[in-house]
Every structure is written in C-alpha cells, then in structure tokens.
Amino acid sequence: MKLWVPQDRLESAEQLYFKKVILNLQWITENHSNRKLLANWWDDNVSAEMAELLNVDRKRLCEAFREAFGG
C-alpha cells in the first residue's frame, strides 16, 4: 500500500501490534511455522484496529499484509 502515514499514527499502530503480539505470544510461538494461521490471527485480532488507526480500508490492509507476510 503506497500511502503516507503520519508519524503519530505509525507509532500508535506499532504499539497496538506490539501489545497484541505480547498478549498472544505463547500461541504465536506455538504456531510460528504456520504463516497462514498467523495471517488469519492478524486478520481477526489486529487488522480492524490497525485499519482504523491508519485510516485505510481493512480489506486492502489484510490483502497487503498477507502479500508481504506470505500467508
């Protein structure tokens, strides 16, 4: 997704992602080799809030994440 994101929103998105990962670290670690499952987790647990923070379409963000992540 080629778009400019203000620094404050970018930092908020990073903090959100870090918090979600820490809260689910055991599950993420147990499933670290299953990129599809991890991408599904990201879609279900991170994408909605992330899309709102970044002011982007959730569906497009999920597609971009999967393309970049390989899931």
N, C-alpha and C positions, 0 to 999 in steps of 0.2 A: 504494500500500500504506500504509494508515494504521496505523503502528506506531511505538513509541518505540524508539530505538536509543541505547544508552549512548554517551557521548562517545568513550571509548577505542575502541570498535568502529567508530564512524563514522570516526575518524581513521585507523584501520588500513585500512578499506575505501577511503578516499581515497588513501592511499599505494599500496595494491595497484593501483588503477585507474591512477594516475599512472605507476607503474612499467611496467605492461602497455602503456600508450599510448607511452611513450618507447621501449620496446623494439621497437615496431611502427610508429613514426612515419612512416617512408618509405611503407609500404604504406597506412597510414591517409590520408596526404596524397594519394597517388595515387588513392585511391578516395573522396575526401571528398564527392563529389556523389551517391554511391550509398548512401542510407540503409539499404536492405535488406541490402546486403552488409556494411555496418558493423555493423548489428544482429546479423547472423549471426556476424560476428567476435566481437562481445561475448558472444554465447551460448556460442561454442566456447572462448574464451580467458579470459574474465573471470567469467562467471556462477557457475561451480561454487565457486570460491574465495570469491567475494563472498557467495554464499548461506550458505556455512559461517561466514564471519566475522560476518554479520548474524543468523545463526541463523534463517533463513527458508527456505521451500520454493523450490527452484531454479526450478521451472516457473512459479510465481507471480511470482517476481522477473523472469524473462525476459519474461513477458507484460507486466508493469508497465513494464519498460524499453522494450519496443517501442512501447507505447502512448504513453509520454512522449516518446520519441525520434522516433517517426514512421517506423519501419522495419518 
